[in-house]
Amino acid sequence: MESLEAELDRARDLDVAALADAIVEIGFECTRCGACCKAETCGSEDGDENGESEPHTATVFPDEIRRVQDTGDEEYDFRDVARPMPYGLEDGPAGPEGETFEWALQTDDCGDCTFYEEREASETPHGDAGTGACTVHEDRPLICRTYPFSVALGGTSQPMGEAVDSEGMVRAHECEGLGRDISRAEAEDLAAALKERAIREIEEAIAVRDAYEPVETGPGEVVVHDSEGQKRPDGTPLD
């Protein structure tokens, strides 16, 4: 299996122009439907057969969390922005417990991204009801800036989710905006963000790997290992 260091070299060598070519070929225009910001339902409009849905899960880096905390005129607490990535955690009697290795954007009671806001028709320029808006759009994480695209380098850091279209290393994931015309300038901006994301994801993985020390967690205790060390769910360092 290819090492993370080798993958990082490949990510740094990605050709932005070639990525932009692939994005133009696939095509994309955001329709502001909000699907990528909302919880995924399974089995029915309201959830699966048990009335449950899969919460929105988007990876966010430590520095991105801090940037969102200070966005605009708002001041958010760490937990307003991020939560421990649920993958790897177990459901204990006192709640989730264990170790995880990433942060995810915080969600509301419905499982939607807490920064997603659905607009009424009267609030939109064209009177389109049901269109969404990101309240931290200028400071949104790279994963949000690049959706529905990802880069598959062929090693250990593969994009999550099944691709519905692909062109070279660029993968496109389910989105109603795919197949629409995109300008070259917009495609190049997306491509540059895709390259940056690919590099950052591998750099984060290497830093987590190198700093990892196993932690014995108790009932209801969660520890997040990120590139800055071991942290509690509120983002403070573990003593």
N, C-alpha and C positions, 0 to 999 in steps of 0.2 A: 504494500500500500504506500502511495506517495506520501512523503512527510509534509507536515504543515509548512515547513520552511520552503520546500520545493513549490508548494501551492502558492505561497506568498510571492515567490519570484515570478510565477506565471501570472498572478493577479497584477503585479506591478508592470508586467510587460504587455498587458491588454492594450489593444489599439482602439482608442476612443472612436476614431473614424469608422472602423470596421463594426464596432458595436452600434454606432448610429445608423450605418447601412442596414443592419439587421432589424433595428427598430422601425425604420422607414418601410422596410419590406413587410413586416408584420402589420404595422399600422396601429395607431392608438390616439384616442382623444378622450379625456376624462369627461364623463357625463354627469358627474356629481351625484351619482345614484346613492352613494354612501355604503354600498355593499361591502367594501373592503374595510369599513370602520365599524361594522355592526357584527353582533354575534351570529354565528352560523347555526341555522336550525336544521334538524335532522328528522326526516320522516313526514313532516307537515309544516304548515306555515308557522305554527306556534311552537314547534319543537318536535322532539321525537315522541315515540309512543308513550313515554312516561312524562310528557310535558316539559322535557328539559331541552336545553340548547347548549351549543358549544361556545363559550365566551370568546370574544375577539382576542387574539393573541398576536402581538407584534413586538419583536425584539427591539430593545433600546439600550444604547451604550451609556456608561456612567456619565460621560461629559454631555451627552444629549439630554439626560435627565436634568442636569444642572441648568442647561440652556433653557429648557422648557420651564423650569422653576422660576426663571427670571424673565419670562417672555412678556412683552408689552407692559401694561400697567398692573398686571397681576403678579402676586407672589404666592407660589404654591409650595406646600410642604412636600417633602420627598414622596410620601405615600399618596399624595394627590396625583403624582405623575407616574409612579412606577410601582410594580408589585413583583414578588419573586416569580420567576417563570415556573408554572406548575409542573412541567415535565420533570419526572424524577422524584417528586414529593409523594408521600403516602398520606392517606386519610387516617389520622389517629383519633382516639377518643376526644382529644382536646383541639382537634382541627388538623390542618396540614402540618407535616413535620418531615424533617430530613434535610438533605443538601441539594442545592440546585446551582446552575452555572451561568445563568443569564437573568436579566430583568425584562419584564414585559410592561408595555404601557398599561396604566390603570384602567379598569372598566367600571361601569356603573352597575346598578342593581339588575339591569336587563342584560348585562354582558357586553354592551356596546362600549367602544372607546369613550372614556370620560370626556374627551375633547371634541367629540362629534356632536354637532348640533343640526337637527333637521329644521329647515325653514318652511314657514307658511308661504303660500302663494303671494301674499301681500308684501313679503320681505324680499322677494327675488326680483331681479330686473325684468324678467320676461313672464312673471306670474306663474312660474313652474312650482307647483306644490310638491313636497316630498323630496326636493333636492337638498343635499347636505352641505355642511360647511365645517371646516376644521377651525376651531377657535385659537389654535396655536400654529396656523398654517406656515408662517414665515420661519418658525423654529421647529417644524416637524422633523422627526428622525429620518435617517436615510432610507429605512425600509418603507416608509410612507412616501418619500420622494420618488422612489423607483418603482413602486407597484404599478402595474402587474408584472413587471419584468424582474428577472434574476439572471445571474451568470452561473453556468455549470462548468467548473474547471476540471471536473473529472476525477477529483480526489476525494478526501474525506469530508470536505465542507460543501456538501451538495445542498441546493436550494430545497426548502421544504415545500410540500404540496405538489400535486401532479400538474405537469405542464399541459396546456391545451394547444400550444403552437410553439415552434422553435425555429431558429435560424442561426446556424453556427453554434456558438456558446450561449447565445441569448435564449432564454426560456420565457414564454408568456403564460401566465396563469389566468384562471377564469376571471373574466371581466367583460361587461357589456360594451366597453369602449374599444375593444380590440377590433382591428380591421378598418378603422377610420383613418382618414388622411392626417398626417402629422408633418409639420414643417421641418426642414432640415435643421434649423436653429434649435427647435424644441427637442428634436431627436438627439442632437449633440449635447444639449444640457442633460438630458436623461442618461445618455451614455457615460458622460463624465461622472455623474452621481452613481451610476452602476459600478464603474471601476472603483470609485472611492469606497463604496459599500463592500465590494469584494475584498479589498485590501484591509479595511477596518475589521471585518468579520474574522479574518484569519489572524490578524495581529492580536485581536482580543482573545482568540482561542489559544494562541501561543502563550500569551501573558498569563492566562488562567492556568494552563497546564504547568508552566514553570513555577508558579507561586502556590500551587495547590498543596494543602495539608489537610488530611482527613480530620473531620470534627465529629465528635460523638454528640448527637442531638438528643435532647430529652423530649418528653411528651409535649406536643404543641410547639416545639422549637424548630425554627427554620433558619438555615444559614445559606447565604448566597455568596458564591465564589465568583468575583469578577476580576478584571485586569488590575484593579486597585487593591485587591486583597479580600479578606473574609468580612462579610457584613451581615448585620441584622436586617430584617425586613424594612426597617425605617431608614436604611442607608448608612447607619452609624457603624464604625469599625467594630469588629468583634474583639473584645479584650483578650 
